Amino acid sequence: MKDEENKTELHVVGEDEEPITEIPDDTKDKRHDERKRKAARFIKKIDSKRMKDSARLSPFAYAVIIVLIFVFVYVIADISSGGFIYTANGRFVSFFTDSSSQSFSVETNADTIYDFESYGNGFVMLTENGISYVKKSGDISSGQQLTYSSPSMEINKDRVVVYDRGNTSYLLMRNENLYSQQKTDERIIDFALSEKDNYAVAVRDQNAKSVLYGMDAKGKVIFQWNCPHGYITDVSITSSGGKVAVTVINAENAVLDSTVYILDFEYDSAYAQFDYKNETVLGAKFLTNRKIQVVTDKNVYLISGKEQKVVYEYGTADICFSDFSEKYTAVITKDYSHDDYYLLSLFSKTGKLRYSVGINGKVRGLSVSDKSVAVLFADKTETYSKWGKLVGSAENINHFDDIVLNGNYIYVLSADTVRKYPAYGNISDSDAVVEDETK
């Protein structure tokens, strides 16, 4: 190899050959200038597009890049050191990173939290200070301030109603904007809000009788229905606002019975009635315009038109939690013959049981969406797919009282804080895989 390196004879690069990448020691040779000229001609033949792509950036572009680099480094440094804090509408929101994912916490700044529901891509919180809308990014917007003594809330898609249970005031909002503020003549018992303009409000009159009003968006009464006996405890309405299901509790001879009445906005009388002897209806939800899921303390029923059937019997177990989404009904029951053993059951929009799976731990809350179910335990959360497979968990969660599942995140509520965690992943069982429907 040394002999080859000491050769003084050089090979001149042709125009169709590769350029010279190594210059011999005798660079002072007279042919050196010729090689430089040939190399210059070769460079000129480089494609003009490549020349444009490699053109120098403008001073403004350099400035933008430098700023972005500084911001990126600053954020990464803050996150790695425990998070950063910023102020949103006077409320402190702290972001922090745990061992598995980035999360945030929201200080509620309220002594009493009345309700906590999924809304948009985040959640809405009803406290003694009023209404707060929180997006999944952590951005907070404060809605209407309230002076209600016992505020309650109902949500349907982008519509929200807040009413003063046991009093006469209520207000209607859409997309966080107030569009109607009304008062009833009697004390409000319950409210049902459709996706359209119609809504239903149950009240108790001066004679302690329950009355149901069907209303339009302007607060005009469409129909009035006087409950024949007992007391209205729950009202459900179809998405279109055309039909209402009313739950009535009646106590006779020291026995508690329930009745569900079905009404149409076009009439002022019930066209169907379903009685539940020795049972208490805990919730009723329209699955379609003709089908209603009814959950009692003993069974789950499906009403279809004027017919009804039992789709699930608890047996020796007692119901602990139930929740409804647009597509599913989720129920958690407890078998008191086993410590900390619960059964999670999911029902489809047609009322059929999709699955029942055993879960272990002290259950504190339940939330169902259109693709999965989230369960809050005393020290963790678990997410199950619509097929009953464990697809997510979050550990070391203590002293939280309620849970909301929205999209790919869960929100857990304590007395003064809401925290966000990914709904899927971080499962102790390494074989568990997130299914397609959860994405």
Secondary structure, 3 states (H helix, E strand, C coil): CHHHHCCCCCCCCCCCCCCCCCCCCCCCCCCHHHHHHHHHHHHHCCCHHHHHHCCCCCHHHHHHHHHHHHHHHHHHHHHHCCCEEEEECCEEEEEEECCCCEEEEEECCCCCEEEEEEECCEEEEEECCEEEEECCCCCEEECCCCCCCCEEEEEECCEEEEEECCCCEEEEEECCEEEEEEECCCEEEEEEECCCCCEEEEEECCCCCEEEEEECCCCCEEEEEECCCCEEEEEEECCCCCEEEEEEEEEECCEEEEEEEEEECCCCCEEEEEEECCCCEEEEEECCCCEEEEEECCEEEEEECCEEEEEEECCCCEEEEEEECCCCEEEEEECCCCCCEEEEEEECCCCCEEEEEEEECCEEEEEECCCEEEEEECCCEEEEECCCCEEEEECCCCCCCEEEEECCEEEEECCCEEEEEECCECCCCCCCCCCHHHC
